[in-house]
Structure formats: C-alpha cells, structure tokens
Amino acid sequence: MTLLSNPIPHRPRVFLPGDVPAGVHKDIHAYRPTWLASRPTIKPRVIVVHTNGGSGEGSYDGAINWSNGGDSRTHAHYNLNAPTPSKSMSTALRSIANSTASSIEQEYGLPDSSFWSISIETADRGYKNGGGVDLGDFLYDHDELLARIIAYESIVWDIPIVVPERFGDPGVVTHTEPWPYPYFTTVSGKTCPGTTKKDRVLRGDILPRARQIRAAWLGEPPTEGEEDMPKYVNRRNSDTRKFGPVKSGTYKFAISPQYAPATAQMAVMTFTAKGQGHIAVRRIGDEQANTAVVNTSGGWENGSQMVALRSEPMAWGDVDAAHFEVVVENSGAQPMDFVVDVQGYWG
C-alpha cells in the first residue's frame, strides 16, 4: 500500500511560515531565544530532506537539546522524531542544516543554500541499531507527515512539488541527491538521507502524495500539466528549460525573473517544438498579449513572444512570475517535446 491510499488530512486553518499541518507539533521556539533572534529572514524555494544519521534512533527532546548545545550545530526547521515530530522554527528564518561550497556559489551566482531552503530532519534506526549504511526507511508515520509538510510549505512559499532539473531551481530534493557534495553539504562522502529515503522522496510515493494533499487542500485536482511544466527561474540573462514528452492537453508554467538585475523589464520568450501537431502559448491574465504558435510536422520549429517580466525594480529574492498557458494538440503517435528559452532585455 502506498501513501496515496491514505485519507486526506483536514485542511489547515492557515498557511503561515510559523504554523503546521495536522499531525505535526508546533514548537517554533524550541531553539534558544538568542540564537533565534540572530537568524536572518529568508524566502525559501527548495525543500531539503535529511536523516538524523546517529548511532541509534533519537528522540525529539534529544535532537533539540543537542542543537541548543552550540550555535553552529544543526538547527533544522522540522525535526520528525518520536514522540512529538515538530516544526522547531519558522521557515521564514535561516536554519542550519544545508551548506554550499563557495566554488558552487560562484559558479551559479547564488548565495549559500541555507538562505533559500527549508530543512527537514527525519528519524531513522541508526547505524548501530539495524539501520546500516543506508539507515533504512522512514519510521512510524513520518513518511505521511513528510508529505503533509511538503504540501503545506509548497502552499506557504509557492514551491512546486517537483524534483528540480538544475541546482537552485525551485522544488524538493534530498541532502545529497540529485546534487551530491558540495552542493547542499560541505562534508565530503555524506550520503544523507540514505538510499531508501532518497528513492521514496525522489522516485517513490512521497511527492505524489504531497501533490495529492496540496490539490485537495486548494480544491484543485492535480493535472499532468502542472507536474510536467512547473515554475522555473529566469536566471541572469537567459534560461532554457526542456519539457516533455508532453501529451495533448492544457499545461501551465511560469517564468520568475528572480536573479535578474533590478532594472530588468522585458524578455523575449522563444520556444521550440518537435513532433507532429500544434502548440500555442498564451500569457495568462493578459488577453492583449500575442499568442505564440508552433505548427510542426516532425522537425524542430520555433515560435516567440515578447513578455513583460515585471513593471518595477524589485529587491533580491523577490518573485513576480509571468504565468503562461500552453495548449498542445498532438497529431502524431508520439508525444511532443517543448523547449522554452528566455532571453532578458535589461533597460
């Protein structure tokens, strides 16, 4: 039985950085007041799943006591440990659990990953208690609670419940996959959270369950298009993303100029389709905008559309996404491929 067979938990009353979904204890002042007061505010876009990795199964109180024993120790946003799996601090504050090598920061033009991520520590049996090197599966009902947390935070922060294709893109990852050392950890050889948990999160039932819960809470059925075409970020001067293969249907995606210079105003979106059929792209909420169309009989064909990414300068980290609707009509036997390229015009 997968998590998808579970009943939908009741909808939270509010969706806030300091609140929680059903089954998760709210303990957002668990860490020392002076340490919490020192934490800068953040706007997360990636959820990172960890495992405790101790010699044996730890308790929630044990995890908090260990964290409070030193300011530089791990202080995760969530600690899923018995008997009270909890949210230990607001997700609007920078935690200590993920870190990025300076070489990666320079290569991608990004700050340390702790400035844009939510950290979730999960319990395991421990490497001396039958967990072994892999550390095993989630304990108790923590897999279900993890899915609820992902759904909840995805609504709070508008994070797509997908595995990102590129480092820094929004979505859900584990501590060392799909990016190993030194992307989300500066400790060489780390394999957190272990093979079993990685498979459950990245390729198993955790993310489908989270999407199922999110859709029920928002009153919207999950669609194939929302999974195939998530929001992504137009980094610096350009960004390219391939979708597909996509079947006939209506899809949605968004472009967010999150790391463009403050003067960025416009961009040209070029898309390329391959297959047999018709693809039309329309800017949602702007009926006057031109609709870009591609008709292709098999080879790669191009279309383009000028889009206004934002109307005024924004501070670092702000997001003002341009939302698009894509209508795909396949006339061939195979699904179509679809590539979006955004080239910014700064001025």
N, C-alpha and C positions, 0 to 999 in steps of 0.2 A: 504493500500500500504506500502510495506517495502522499506528500503533504497536500496535493490537490484534492484529495478526498476529504480533508478536514472541513468542518463548517467555517463559515466566515465569522471572524470575531466582530463584536459590536463596534460600530464606528466611534472613534474618539470624539469627545465633545469639542475639542480644539486641536489645532495642529500648530504647535509652537516649539521653538528650539529647546525649551525647558520642560516640555511635557512628554508623555509616554503613551504607547498603545496598551491595550489590555494585556495583562499578564506580566508586564514589566513594572518593577517598583520604581517610583520616583524618589531619587536620593541625590539631587543635583548639588547639594552642599556637602557631599561626602568628603571631599578633599579639604585640606587646611585652608582657612579663610585667607591667610596672607598669600598662599600660592594661587588661589583662585583670583584674588584681586590683581595679581601680576600678569594674568593671561590676556593677550590681545584678542580683540574680536576678529572673527573670520567669516567668510561666506563660502561654505564648503560646496563642492560639486562632485566629489568622489567619496564613496563609502568603502572602507578597507576592513576586511575580516581577518582577525588574528586568532591564535590559540594560546593558552597560558604557557604550555611547554615546561611545566615544572616536573619535579620527581614524582609527584602524586597529584591527585585531584585536590584543588584548593577550594576554600570557601570564599563567599563574598567578603566577609569581615576580614579574612586573611589578606585578600587582594588589596583592600583599602588600607589596612594597616601597613602593608609593605610599601604601597605607593607613598603614604604620608611619612615614611621614614627617610625621605630625601627628595629635595625639589627637582632633581634631574631624573628621578625614576619614572617608570611608565605610569602615566595618568590617562587612562582611556576614557572616552565619552561613555561607553557602555561596558559593564562587566557582567557577563552572563555566567554567574556562579551560583551554586546552591548555597543556602536555601532561598535566597532573595535576589534573583537576577535583576539587575538595576541599571538605570541611567544615572551615572555618577557625577555628571557635569553637563551644562548646557552645550549643545552643538554649535552655538554661536561663539564659543570660546576655543582657543587653540589648545589642543591636548598634547600629550607626549606619548607617542606610540609609533609614528611613522617619521622617517627622516630620509633625506635625499642627498647624495653626494654632490659637492659643489660643481664637479665636472658635468653632471647631468643638468643641474640648474642652468649652467652657462650654455650648454648645448641647446636646450629647449627654451631658454629665455624665461624661465619660471622660478618663483621662489620655492623654498623648501615645501615638500608635500604636506607637512603638518599645517600649513597656512590655508589649505584648500581641501582638507579631507576630514571625514568622520571616522573615528576608530572604534571598533567593536571587539573586545576581548571575549573569547568563549572558553568554556571549561573543557578539559579532557582528562583521561585516566592518569596521565603522567607516564614518563618514560620508564619508571621503575615499577609501575603498577599495571603492567599489561598493555600499555599504550605503544611501547616500542618506538622506533624511529618515526613512524607515521603518526603516532599519537591517537589514531582512531577517529571515530565519528563523533558527532555532537552528542552530548549527554542529555538525559531526561527529555524535556520538550523544547530544548534550546534551539533546535532547527526551526521549529514553528515560530518561536519568539524572534529568531533572527529574521525570518521572512516578514514578520509584522513590523519589526524595526526598520527594515529596508523600505517597506511600503510607506511607513509613517514619515521617515526622513525624506523620502522622494517627493512627498507632498509638501513638506515644510520648505524644502530648498529647491524644488523643481528639478530633481535629479532623475534622469532617465534610468529605468531599471534594465540596463544592458551592460555587457562587458565592453568597455571602450576598445576602439581599434588602435588608438595612439596614446602614448603617455601624456597625461594632462587633460585628456578629453573627459567629459562627464560620464559617470556610470558607477559600476560596482566591481571591485577587484578583491583579491586576497593579498596578504602581505608580500608574497614573493611570486605571484603569478596573476596576470600574464607577464609581469615585469619582475625579474629577479634582482638580486643585489646588483648595482647600488641605487635602484630607483625609489623604492619605498622603505628601504633599510640600508644602513651603512655597515652592517655586520656581515662579513663575507661568510658564505656557507649556510646561512639561515634558510630553512625550508618551511617556515611558518605559513599556513596553519597545518601542514601535512597533506599528503596525497588525497586521503579520503575526503577531508573537508574541502579541499580545492575542487575536487570533482563535483561534490554536492552543490557548491556555490556557482562555479563557472559553467558546468555542463549538466548538472542534475536538476533537482526539483525546487531548489531554493528560490531562484529568480522567477520561474514561472508562478510559484506560489505567491511571491511578493507582488507580481503584476496582477494576479487574481484578486488579492486583497485590496490593492490600490483601486482597481477598477470598481469593485463592489462599494468601497467607501465613497468614491466620487460619483457613483451612479452611472458609470460609463462602461460598456462592455469592452474588454481588450480587443484590439484589432491587430491583424497581421501587419498592417502598415505601420502602426505605432512602434512595433518591435523592429521592423526592418529599416525604418528611417527615423532615428532618434534625433534630438537636438545635437548639434555639434558647434564647435567654436571656430570662428574665422580668426586664426592667429596671425598677427602682424600684417603682412601684405597680402597673403593668399592662403587658401586652404583647399584641399582636394579630398573628396570622400567618394568611395565607390559603394553603391547599394546593389544588392542583387545576389542571386537572380530573383526578380520580382514577378509575381503573377499579376493577372488582370485585377484591378481594384483601385480604390482611392487610398492614398497614403498621405501622411503629414510629416514634415520635418521643419527644423528651424535653424537659422544662422544667427549666431551670437557674436558680435564684434568685441569679445571680452578683452583681448590684448592689443587691440589696435591703438594707435596714438590718439590722444584726446581730441585731435582736430578731425578725426575721420568722419566723413559724412555720407559717402556714397560707395557703392561697389557694383561691379558687373558680375552677375552670376551666369556662368556658361555651363551647360550640361550636355552630356554626350550619351546617346543611347545606342545599344546594339541588340538586334533581334528582328523580329517581324511584327510590326504593329505601330501604335501611335502613343506618344506620351505628351501630355500637356501639363505645364507648371503654372500655377496661379498664386499670386500673393494674397493671402487671406486678410480680409479687412480692408482691402484697397481695390475696389471694383474698377477703378480707373487705370490701374496698372496693366501694362501689356502682358498678355499671356504668351509664354514661350512654348513653342510646339516643335516636336520632332516626329517625323514620319520616316520609318526606316524599313528596309526590306531584308536586312541581314547584316550589312556593314555598319561601322560606326558613323553616326550622323550627329551634327551639332545644332544646338539652339542657344539663345542667350536672352537675358533680361536685365535691365538696369534696376537696381533696388536701392532704396534709401535705408541704410542700416540704423541710423539714428539721426535725430534732429538737433541735438545739442551735445556739447562735450560731456563726458562722464568721467568720474574718478576711477582709479584702478580697481578692477574686480566687479564693476557694475555690469549688468547684463540688460540689453534691450533687444530682444530677439526679433528677427523678421521671420514670420511664420508662412509656410508655403503648403499648398495642396498639390499633390501630384496624382493625375489620373492616368492609369496605364491600361491600354487596350491591346492585348496580345492577339495577333492573327496567326502566329506560328505555333508549332508544337512545344517549343521551349520557352521558358520564362525569359524576360528581357533583363539586360544589365543596364545600369544607370549610374553615370558619374557626374558629380557636381564639383565645379571649380569656382571659387570666389576670389576675384582679384580686386583689392581695395583701391579706392581713389582718395588720397588724403588731401584735404584742402579746406 
